[in-house]
Amino acid sequence: MSQLGKIPAALAAQSISSREIVLPLDAALECIDYCVRHRIPIYGWEGWVLTADGRVGHGSAPQGTVCLADWPLADAATFCRSTMTSDAQAWHDEYHATTDRLHFCITIGDAR
């Protein structure tokens, strides 16, 4: 099953990738909450940007986390929520004039 097939269709529909979970901040946080409720391991996240002309890439986006595969789910979720929120704020502060939109690529495992 693809990464997108592991989350609700309403969240998957917001992904800017057809293969990976790449969501705007609010949807990304909702995805983290969904993973916790359904015991789906969270392996980490990395930042992506969507440009005004539709290009997608890492560009100015935050680097994200190291692999959290060995972390307890609750700890990984808390860490992701915290770093995604703080890194989004820092990115918006630094690139306040950009037309780019920040997204978060979340990597998850299989439900336990």
N, CA, C and O atoms as a GROMACS GRO file, in nm:
protein
  448
    1MET      N    1   0.084  -0.117   0.000
    1MET     CA    2   0.000   0.000   0.000
    1MET      C    3   0.089   0.124   0.000
    1MET      O    4   0.190   0.129   0.070
    2SER      N    5   0.051   0.225  -0.079
    2SER     CA    6   0.128   0.349  -0.084
    2SER      C    7   0.109   0.427   0.046
    2SER      O    8   0.017   0.400   0.123
    3GLN      N    9   0.196   0.522   0.068
    3GLN     CA   10   0.184   0.608   0.186
    3GLN      C   11   0.046   0.675   0.189
    3GLN      O   12  -0.018   0.680   0.294
    4LEU      N   13   0.001   0.726   0.075
    4LEU     CA   14  -0.128   0.796   0.071
    4LEU      C   15  -0.245   0.704   0.102
    4LEU      O   16  -0.347   0.749   0.154
    5GLY      N   17  -0.232   0.576   0.073
    5GLY     CA   18  -0.338   0.480   0.100
    5GLY      C   19  -0.355   0.448   0.248
    5GLY      O   20  -0.451   0.382   0.287
    6LYS      N   21  -0.262   0.495   0.329
    6LYS     CA   22  -0.267   0.467   0.473
    6LYS      C   23  -0.338   0.576   0.552
    6LYS      O   24  -0.359   0.562   0.673
    7ILE      N   25  -0.376   0.684   0.485
    7ILE     CA   26  -0.442   0.796   0.554
    7ILE      C   27  -0.579   0.819   0.491
    7ILE      O   28  -0.605   0.770   0.381
    8PRO      N   29  -0.667   0.891   0.559
    8PRO     CA   30  -0.801   0.916   0.504
    8PRO      C   31  -0.796   0.986   0.368
    8PRO      O   32  -0.707   1.067   0.342
    9ALA      N   33  -0.891   0.953   0.283
    9ALA     CA   34  -0.896   1.009   0.148
    9ALA      C   35  -0.899   1.162   0.150
    9ALA      O   36  -0.839   1.226   0.063
   10ALA      N   37  -0.968   1.220   0.246
   10ALA     CA   38  -0.977   1.367   0.253
   10ALA      C   39  -0.840   1.430   0.277
   10ALA      O   40  -0.812   1.538   0.225
   11LEU      N   41  -0.755   1.364   0.354
   11LEU     CA   42  -0.618   1.412   0.373
   11LEU      C   43  -0.534   1.383   0.249
   11LEU      O   44  -0.460   1.470   0.202
   12ALA      N   45  -0.544   1.263   0.198
   12ALA     CA   46  -0.466   1.224   0.080
   12ALA      C   47  -0.493   1.317  -0.038
   12ALA      O   48  -0.403   1.346  -0.116
   13ALA      N   49  -0.617   1.364  -0.050
   13ALA     CA   50  -0.655   1.452  -0.160
   13ALA      C   51  -0.583   1.587  -0.153
   13ALA      O   52  -0.573   1.658  -0.253
   14GLN      N   53  -0.534   1.624  -0.035
   14GLN     CA   54  -0.464   1.752  -0.019
   14GLN      C   55  -0.315   1.742  -0.048
   14GLN      O   56  -0.246   1.843  -0.050
   15SER      N   57  -0.265   1.620  -0.072
   15SER     CA   58  -0.123   1.602  -0.097
   15SER      C   59  -0.084   1.662  -0.232
   15SER      O   60  -0.158   1.648  -0.330
   16ILE      N   61   0.031   1.728  -0.236
   16ILE     CA   62   0.080   1.783  -0.362
   16ILE      C   63   0.167   1.682  -0.437
   16ILE      O   64   0.226   1.714  -0.540
   17SER      N   65   0.174   1.560  -0.385
   17SER     CA   66   0.244   1.449  -0.451
   17SER      C   67   0.144   1.337  -0.473
   17SER      O   68   0.056   1.313  -0.390
   18SER      N   69   0.156   1.270  -0.584
   18SER     CA   70   0.067   1.157  -0.611
   18SER      C   71   0.114   1.029  -0.543
   18SER      O   72   0.041   0.930  -0.543
   19ARG      N   73   0.234   1.030  -0.485
   19ARG     CA   74   0.289   0.909  -0.423
   19ARG      C   75   0.318   0.923  -0.274
   19ARG      O   76   0.316   0.825  -0.200
   20GLU      N   77   0.346   1.045  -0.231
   20GLU     CA   78   0.388   1.066  -0.093
   20GLU      C   79   0.290   1.158  -0.020
   20GLU      O   80   0.213   1.231  -0.083
   21ILE      N   81   0.294   1.152   0.112
   21ILE     CA   82   0.210   1.239   0.195
   21ILE      C   83   0.281   1.373   0.206
   21ILE      O   84   0.378   1.386   0.280
   22VAL      N   85   0.234   1.473   0.132
   22VAL     CA   86   0.295   1.606   0.131
   22VAL      C   87   0.183   1.708   0.149
   22VAL      O   88   0.111   1.741   0.054
   23LEU      N   89   0.169   1.757   0.271
   23LEU     CA   90   0.052   1.835   0.310
   23LEU      C   91   0.088   1.972   0.366
   23LEU      O   92   0.198   1.991   0.418
   24PRO      N   93  -0.005   2.069   0.354
   24PRO     CA   94   0.015   2.196   0.425
   24PRO      C   95   0.010   2.171   0.576
   24PRO      O   96  -0.037   2.066   0.620
   25LEU      N   97   0.057   2.267   0.653
   25LEU     CA   98   0.076   2.246   0.797
   25LEU      C   99  -0.047   2.192   0.869
   25LEU      O  100  -0.038   2.091   0.938
   26ASP      N  101  -0.162   2.257   0.854
   26ASP     CA  102  -0.280   2.212   0.929
   26ASP      C  103  -0.317   2.068   0.896
   26ASP      O  104  -0.349   1.990   0.986
   27ALA      N  105  -0.313   2.034   0.769
   27ALA     CA  106  -0.344   1.896   0.729
   27ALA      C  107  -0.236   1.800   0.777
   27ALA      O  108  -0.265   1.686   0.814
   28ALA      N  109  -0.110   1.845   0.777
   28ALA     CA  110   0.000   1.760   0.825
   28ALA      C  111  -0.018   1.729   0.974
   28ALA      O  112   0.006   1.616   1.017
   29LEU      N  113  -0.058   1.829   1.051
   29LEU     CA  114  -0.082   1.806   1.194
   29LEU      C  115  -0.200   1.712   1.214
   29LEU      O  116  -0.199   1.628   1.304
   30GLU      N  117  -0.302   1.726   1.131
   30GLU     CA  118  -0.417   1.634   1.137
   30GLU      C  119  -0.373   1.491   1.103
   30GLU      O  120  -0.420   1.396   1.164
   31CYS      N  121  -0.283   1.478   1.007
   31CYS     CA  122  -0.229   1.347   0.969
   31CYS      C  123  -0.152   1.285   1.086
   31CYS      O  124  -0.166   1.165   1.112
   32ILE      N  125  -0.073   1.364   1.155
   32ILE     CA  126   0.000   1.314   1.272
   32ILE      C  127  -0.100   1.262   1.375
   32ILE      O  128  -0.081   1.153   1.430
   33ASP      N  129  -0.204   1.339   1.402
   33ASP     CA  130  -0.306   1.297   1.499
   33ASP      C  131  -0.374   1.166   1.455
   33ASP      O  132  -0.398   1.078   1.537
   34TYR      N  133  -0.403   1.155   1.326
   34TYR     CA  134  -0.464   1.033   1.272
   34TYR      C  135  -0.371   0.913   1.296
   34TYR      O  136  -0.416   0.806   1.337
   35CYS      N  137  -0.243   0.932   1.269
   35CYS     CA  138  -0.147   0.823   1.288
   35CYS      C  139  -0.144   0.777   1.434
   35CYS      O  140  -0.139   0.657   1.461
   36VAL      N  141  -0.148   0.871   1.526
   36VAL     CA  142  -0.147   0.835   1.668
   36VAL      C  143  -0.273   0.755   1.701
   36VAL      O  144  -0.264   0.650   1.765
   37ARG      N  145  -0.388   0.804   1.658
   37ARG     CA  146  -0.514   0.735   1.689
   37ARG      C  147  -0.518   0.593   1.632
   37ARG      O  148  -0.579   0.504   1.691
   38HIS      N  149  -0.453   0.573   1.517
   38HIS     CA  150  -0.458   0.443   1.449
   38HIS      C  151  -0.329   0.362   1.462
   38HIS      O  152  -0.308   0.264   1.392
   39ARG      N  153  -0.242   0.407   1.554
   39ARG     CA  154  -0.118   0.336   1.584
   39ARG      C  155  -0.031   0.312   1.460
   39ARG      O  156   0.021   0.202   1.438
   40ILE      N  157  -0.019   0.415   1.380
   40ILE     CA  158   0.064   0.411   1.260
   40ILE      C  159   0.197   0.480   1.293
   40ILE      O  160   0.197   0.598   1.326
   41PRO      N  161   0.308   0.408   1.285
   41PRO     CA  162   0.438   0.468   1.320
   41PRO      C  163   0.470   0.589   1.231
   41PRO      O  164   0.442   0.590   1.112
   42ILE      N  165   0.530   0.689   1.292
   42ILE     CA  166   0.572   0.810   1.222
   42ILE      C  167   0.724   0.807   1.215
   42ILE      O  168   0.792   0.806   1.318
   43TYR      N  169   0.777   0.807   1.094
   43TYR     CA  170   0.921   0.797   1.075
   43TYR      C  171   0.991   0.932   1.060
   43TYR      O  172   1.113   0.940   1.071
   44GLY      N  173   0.913   1.038   1.037
   44GLY     CA  174   0.972   1.171   1.026
   44GLY      C  175   0.906   1.255   0.920
   44GLY      O  176   0.807   1.215   0.859
   45TRP      N  177   0.962   1.373   0.899
   45TRP     CA  178   0.909   1.465   0.798
   45TRP      C  179   1.023   1.544   0.736
   45TRP      O  180   1.132   1.555   0.792
   46GLU      N  181   0.995   1.600   0.618
   46GLU     CA  182   1.085   1.695   0.553
   46GLU      C  183   1.001   1.802   0.486
   46GLU      O  184   0.886   1.777   0.447
   47GLY      N  185   1.058   1.920   0.474
   47GLY     CA  186   0.984   2.030   0.414
   47GLY      C  187   0.989   2.027   0.262
   47GLY      O  188   1.090   1.990   0.202
   48TRP      N  189   0.878   2.066   0.202
   48TRP     CA  190   0.867   2.084   0.057
   48TRP      C  191   0.804   2.220   0.033
   48TRP      O  192   0.732   2.272   0.118
   49VAL      N  193   0.831   2.278  -0.082
   49VAL     CA  194   0.762   2.401  -0.121
   49VAL      C  195   0.690   2.380  -0.253
   49VAL      O  196   0.736   2.308  -0.341
   50LEU      N  197   0.576   2.446  -0.264
   50LEU     CA  198   0.498   2.451  -0.388
   50LEU      C  199   0.508   2.594  -0.437
   50LEU      O  200   0.467   2.687  -0.368
   51THR      N  201   0.563   2.612  -0.558
   51THR     CA  202   0.579   2.746  -0.612
   51THR      C  203   0.451   2.790  -0.682
   51THR      O  204   0.364   2.709  -0.713
   52ALA      N  205   0.441   2.919  -0.707
   52ALA     CA  206   0.322   2.976  -0.771
   52ALA      C  207   0.298   2.916  -0.909
   52ALA      O  208   0.184   2.909  -0.954
   53ASP      N  209   0.405   2.873  -0.977
   53ASP     CA  210   0.387   2.814  -1.110
   53ASP      C  211   0.368   2.663  -1.106
   53ASP      O  212   0.370   2.597  -1.210
   54GLY      N  213   0.350   2.607  -0.985
   54GLY     CA  214   0.316   2.465  -0.972
   54GLY      C  215   0.433   2.370  -0.952
   54GLY      O  216   0.413   2.250  -0.936
   55ARG      N  217   0.555   2.423  -0.951
   55ARG     CA  218   0.669   2.335  -0.927
   55ARG      C  219   0.674   2.295  -0.781
   55ARG      O  220   0.635   2.371  -0.692
   56VAL      N  221   0.724   2.175  -0.757
   56VAL     CA  222   0.734   2.121  -0.621
   56VAL      C  223   0.878   2.078  -0.597
   56VAL      O  224   0.940   2.017  -0.684
   57GLY      N  225   0.930   2.109  -0.479
   57GLY     CA  226   1.065   2.067  -0.446
   57GLY      C  227   1.102   2.109  -0.306
   57GLY      O  228   1.019   2.157  -0.229
   58HIS      N  229   1.229   2.089  -0.272
   58HIS     CA  230   1.275   2.120  -0.137
   58HIS      C  231   1.310   2.267  -0.122
   58HIS      O  232   1.281   2.327  -0.018
   59GLY      N  233   1.372   2.326  -0.222
   59GLY     CA  234   1.400   2.469  -0.223
   59GLY      C  235   1.439   2.525  -0.088
   59GLY      O  236   1.536   2.481  -0.027
   60SER      N  237   1.363   2.622  -0.042
   60SER     CA  238   1.391   2.692   0.083
   60SER      C  239   1.327   2.625   0.205
   60SER      O  240   1.334   2.678   0.316
   61ALA      N  241   1.267   2.510   0.186
   61ALA     CA  242   1.193   2.442   0.293
   61ALA      C  243   1.285   2.392   0.404
   61ALA      O  244   1.403   2.364   0.380
   62PRO      N  245   1.232   2.382   0.526
   62PRO     CA  246   1.310   2.326   0.636
   62PRO      C  247   1.351   2.181   0.607
   62PRO      O  248   1.280   2.108   0.537
   63GLN      N  249   1.466   2.142   0.661
   63GLN     CA  250   1.518   2.007   0.636
   63GLN      C  251   1.430   1.898   0.694
   63GLN      O  252   1.409   1.795   0.630
   64GLY      N  253   1.377   1.919   0.813
   64GLY     CA  254   1.294   1.817   0.876
   64GLY      C  255   1.369   1.740   0.982
   64GLY      O  256   1.464   1.790   1.042
   65THR      N  257   1.325   1.617   1.004
   65THR     CA  258   1.380   1.535   1.113
   65THR      C  259   1.476   1.429   1.061
   65THR      O  260   1.484   1.402   0.941
   66VAL      N  261   1.547   1.371   1.154
   66VAL     CA  262   1.619   1.247   1.127
   66VAL      C  263   1.515   1.135   1.131
   66VAL      O  264   1.398   1.161   1.160
   67CYS      N  265   1.555   1.014   1.103
   67CYS     CA  266   1.462   0.901   1.107
   67CYS      C  267   1.419   0.875   1.252
   67CYS      O  268   1.502   0.861   1.342
   68LEU      N  269   1.289   0.869   1.272
   68LEU     CA  270   1.232   0.847   1.405
   68LEU      C  271   1.176   0.706   1.421
   68LEU      O  272   1.096   0.681   1.511
   69ALA      N  273   1.216   0.615   1.335
   69ALA     CA  274   1.159   0.480   1.334
   69ALA      C  275   1.173   0.407   1.467
   69ALA      O  276   1.089   0.325   1.502
   70ASP      N  277   1.277   0.437   1.542
   70ASP     CA  278   1.299   0.370   1.670
   70ASP      C  279   1.234   0.441   1.788
   70ASP      O  280   1.243   0.395   1.901
   71TRP      N  281   1.168   0.552   1.762
   71TRP     CA  282   1.104   0.629   1.869
   71TRP      C  283   0.966   0.572   1.901
   71TRP      O  284   0.899   0.522   1.811
   72PRO      N  285   0.924   0.579   2.027
   72PRO     CA  286   0.785   0.546   2.059
   72PRO      C  287   0.691   0.641   1.982
   72PRO      O  288   0.724   0.758   1.963
   73LEU      N  289   0.578   0.592   1.939
   73LEU     CA  290   0.486   0.670   1.857
   73LEU      C  291   0.450   0.804   1.921
   73LEU      O  292   0.455   0.907   1.854
   74ALA      N  293   0.416   0.804   2.048
   74ALA     CA  294   0.377   0.930   2.114
   74ALA      C  295   0.490   1.032   2.111
   74ALA      O  296   0.466   1.151   2.090
   75ASP      N  297   0.613   0.986   2.132
   75ASP     CA  298   0.728   1.078   2.130
   75ASP      C  299   0.754   1.131   1.990
   75ASP      O  300   0.780   1.250   1.972
   76ALA      N  301   0.745   1.044   1.890
   76ALA     CA  302   0.765   1.087   1.751
   76ALA      C  303   0.659   1.188   1.712
   76ALA      O  304   0.689   1.288   1.646
   77ALA      N  305   0.535   1.163   1.750
   77ALA     CA  306   0.426   1.255   1.717
   77ALA      C  307   0.446   1.391   1.783
   77ALA      O  308   0.431   1.494   1.718
   78THR      N  309   0.481   1.391   1.910
   78THR     CA  310   0.504   1.517   1.982
   78THR      C  311   0.619   1.594   1.918
   78THR      O  312   0.610   1.716   1.900
   79PHE      N  313   0.727   1.524   1.886
   79PHE     CA  314   0.843   1.588   1.825
   79PHE      C  315   0.807   1.646   1.688
   79PHE      O  316   0.846   1.758   1.656
   80CYS      N  317   0.735   1.569   1.607
   80CYS     CA  318   0.696   1.617   1.474
   80CYS      C  319   0.604   1.739   1.485
   80CYS      O  320   0.625   1.838   1.415
   81ARG      N  321   0.505   1.732   1.571
   81ARG     CA  322   0.415   1.848   1.588
   81ARG      C  323   0.494   1.973   1.626
   81ARG      O  324   0.474   2.080   1.569
   82SER      N  325   0.583   1.958   1.721
   82SER     CA  326   0.662   2.071   1.771
   82SER      C  327   0.754   2.128   1.663
   82SER      O  328   0.756   2.249   1.640
   83THR      N  329   0.829   2.041   1.598
   83THR     CA  330   0.927   2.090   1.499
   83THR      C  331   0.858   2.140   1.373
   83THR      O  332   0.905   2.236   1.312
   84MET      N  333   0.750   2.078   1.332
   84MET     CA  334   0.677   2.126   1.214
   84MET      C  335   0.623   2.266   1.240
   84MET      O  336   0.634   2.354   1.154
   85THR      N  337   0.564   2.286   1.356
   85THR     CA  338   0.506   2.416   1.389
   85THR      C  339   0.614   2.524   1.402
   85THR      O  340   0.599   2.633   1.347
   86SER      N  341   0.721   2.493   1.474
   86SER     CA  342   0.827   2.594   1.492
   86SER      C  343   0.902   2.621   1.362
   86SER      O  344   0.936   2.736   1.333
   87ASP      N  345   0.928   2.517   1.284
   87ASP     CA  346   0.998   2.537   1.157
   87ASP      C  347   0.910   2.611   1.056
   87ASP      O  348   0.961   2.690   0.976
   88ALA      N  349   0.779   2.588   1.059
   88ALA     CA  350   0.688   2.662   0.971
   88ALA      C  351   0.689   2.810   1.007
   88ALA      O  352   0.693   2.896   0.918
   89GLN      N  353   0.687   2.840   1.136
   89GLN     CA  354   0.690   2.981   1.178
   89GLN      C  355   0.821   3.047   1.136
   89GLN      O  356   0.820   3.159   1.085
   90ALA      N  357   0.932   2.978   1.157
   90ALA     CA  358   1.062   3.033   1.119
   90ALA      C  359   1.069   3.054   0.968
   90ALA      O  360   1.122   3.155   0.922
   91TRP      N  361   1.016   2.959   0.890
   91TRP     CA  362   1.017   2.971   0.744
   91TRP      C  363   0.933   3.090   0.701
   91TRP      O  364   0.976   3.169   0.617
   92HIS      N  365   0.814   3.104   0.757
   92HIS     CA  366   0.727   3.216   0.721
   92HIS      C  367   0.789   3.350   0.762
   92HIS      O  368   0.775   3.449   0.690
   93ASP      N  369   0.858   3.354   0.874
   93ASP     CA  370   0.926   3.476   0.917
   93ASP      C  371   1.036   3.514   0.819
   93ASP      O  372   1.052   3.631   0.784
   94GLU      N  373   1.112   3.415   0.774
   94GLU     CA  374   1.225   3.441   0.684
   94GLU      C  375   1.180   3.469   0.541
   94GLU      O  376   1.241   3.552   0.473
   95TYR      N  377   1.077   3.402   0.496
   95TYR     CA  378   1.032   3.414   0.357
   95TYR      C  379   0.893   3.476   0.348
   95TYR      O  380   0.810   3.434   0.267
   96HIS      N  381   0.866   3.575   0.432
   96HIS     CA  382   0.732   3.633   0.441
   96HIS      C  383   0.682   3.691   0.308
   96HIS      O  384   0.560   3.700   0.289
   97ALA      N  385   0.770   3.730   0.219
   97ALA     CA  386   0.728   3.791   0.093
   97ALA      C  387   0.712   3.690  -0.021
   97ALA      O  388   0.672   3.728  -0.131
   98THR      N  389   0.742   3.564   0.004
   98THR     CA  390   0.737   3.465  -0.104
   98THR      C  391   0.594   3.427  -0.141
   98THR      O  392   0.502   3.438  -0.060
   99THR      N  393   0.577   3.384  -0.264
   99THR     CA  394   0.449   3.327  -0.306
   99THR      C  395   0.451   3.175  -0.291
   99THR      O  396   0.349   3.110  -0.314
  100ASP      N  397   0.566   3.119  -0.253
  100ASP     CA  398   0.576   2.975  -0.230
  100ASP      C  399   0.490   2.936  -0.111
  100ASP      O  400   0.466   3.017  -0.021
  101ARG      N  401   0.444   2.811  -0.112
  101ARG     CA  402   0.366   2.760   0.001
  101ARG      C  403   0.438   2.640   0.060
  101ARG      O  404   0.477   2.548  -0.012
  102LEU      N  405   0.456   2.642   0.190
  102LEU     CA  406   0.528   2.536   0.261
  102LEU      C  407   0.438   2.416   0.284
  102LEU      O  408   0.322   2.429   0.322
  103HIS      N  409   0.494   2.298   0.261
  103HIS     CA  410   0.425   2.170   0.286
  103HIS      C  411   0.520   2.078   0.362
  103HIS      O  412   0.640   2.105   0.373
  104PHE      N  413   0.464   1.970   0.414
  104PHE     CA  414   0.541   1.875   0.493
  104PHE      C  415   0.521   1.734   0.438
  104PHE      O  416   0.409   1.684   0.431
  105CYS      N  417   0.632   1.671   0.400
  105CYS     CA  418   0.630   1.532   0.354
  105CYS      C  419   0.649   1.444   0.477
  105CYS      O  420   0.754   1.447   0.541
  106ILE      N  421   0.547   1.366   0.510
  106ILE     CA  422   0.549   1.281   0.629
  106ILE      C  423   0.566   1.137   0.585
  106ILE      O  424   0.494   1.088   0.498
  107THR      N  425   0.662   1.070   0.645
  107THR     CA  426   0.685   0.928   0.616
  107THR      C  427   0.633   0.846   0.732
  107THR      O  428   0.666   0.871   0.848
  108ILE      N  429   0.551   0.746   0.699
  108ILE     CA  430   0.488   0.663   0.802
  108ILE      C  431   0.508   0.516   0.772
  108ILE      O  432   0.545   0.478   0.660
  109GLY      N  433   0.483   0.434   0.873
  109GLY     CA  434   0.493   0.289   0.858
  109GLY      C  435   0.355   0.225   0.848
  109GLY      O  436   0.257   0.291   0.814
  110ASP      N  437   0.349   0.098   0.879
  110ASP     CA  438   0.223   0.024   0.878
  110ASP      C  439   0.164   0.022   1.018
  110ASP      O  440   0.238   0.018   1.117
  111ALA      N  441   0.032   0.024   1.026
  111ALA     CA  442  -0.036   0.020   1.156
  111ALA      C  443   0.008  -0.103   1.234
  111ALA      O  444   0.030  -0.210   1.177
  112ARG      N  445   0.021  -0.086   1.365
  112ARG     CA  446   0.065  -0.197   1.450
  112ARG      C  447  -0.052  -0.260   1.520
  112ARG      O  448  -0.035  -0.355   1.596
   0.00000   0.00000   0.00000
